Amino acid sequence: MTGLQWAGIIQAPSGPAAQWLQAAAALGHADAQTALGHWLLRGHGLPANQAEAFAWFTQAAEQGNAVGMNMAGRCLANGWGTPVNLVAAVHWYLLAAHHNLDLGMYNYANQLAAGLGVAQDHVAALGWYRLAADMGHAKSMTKMGRYYEDGLVVERDRDAAFLCYQDGAQGGDFRGQFNLAGMLAAQGHMAEALLWLRKVPLTATPGFKAEAGRALVQSPYPEFRRIGQQMLNSAAQQKTKA
């Protein structure tokens, strides 16, 4: 079964598929184990159980499954079903990266950039972001843009930053869309900037909407302020429901 087919199973409706998935996972099928882990993490088709999800991800990871490695790392980094252990998270992210998984590269680069569970190393972080971006990973494209915009370990290059943000935005990354909108507005392309900015809250996390909203309400552009207030309201509503 292909990766796309397994991705479809992860998103599939619950019901009899849950029993089939559990049986395949119990028989040792690593892809089934990662799919079951996703279901348990999200409470899709089965009651949410982060500890069981982590156990299935770890079993898949120990069989050499890159997605399982990455997800075991995420559980360890976020305390999902297991105590937070950033050093162990870095271990799994690095293994996933070496297994050519773009998400593993991205997550390992994030740890390097922040110095979490590993010594901070922006040169190495940028290298991993670049590798993931070359594979089409949109969030890594956006991260590269930040390095160029800030001139961190590379010469400041706003044109290169713009192109990275544009690639990230077109790939669906809400941070890329936000940053691209800001650069377009600064260049006087307000209509295009607003097109991208309006996309941000469609996929952004509540935390990012709150952060972006606080920045936008201070904008000199009235329409940016209006969208910023909408983001703040949305983030507050989501927090209330949580």
Number of C-alpha atoms within 10 A of each C-alpha: 6 8 9 9 9 15 13 12 18 21 13 14 12 14 11 9 14 18 13 12 21 16 14 16 21 13 11 14 17 25 24 24 28 32 26 26 30 22 25 21 21 15 14 18 19 15 11 16 16 21 17 17 28 27 19 27 32 25 21 27 25 15 14 15 22 28 25 30 29 31 27 31 33 22 25 22 22 14 16 19 16 17 11 16 16 20 16 15 26 26 18 28 31 23 21 28 25 13 16 15 21 26 21 28 28 29 26 29 30 22 24 22 18 14 14 17 17 16 11 16 15 20 14 15 24 23 14 24 27 20 20 24 23 13 14 15 22 27 25 32 29 30 25 24 27 21 21 20 20 14 14 14 13 13 11 15 14 17 12 16 25 23 16 28 32 24 24 28 25 15 17 17 23 28 22 30 27 23 24 28 29 21 18 17 16 11 10 10 13 17 12 13 22 19 12 21 24 17 17 25 22 10 13 18 14 18 14 18 25 21 15 21 25 16 14 22 20 12 15 9 12 12 15 24 18 14 20 26 20 17 26 22 15 17 21 16 12 13 11 8 6 6
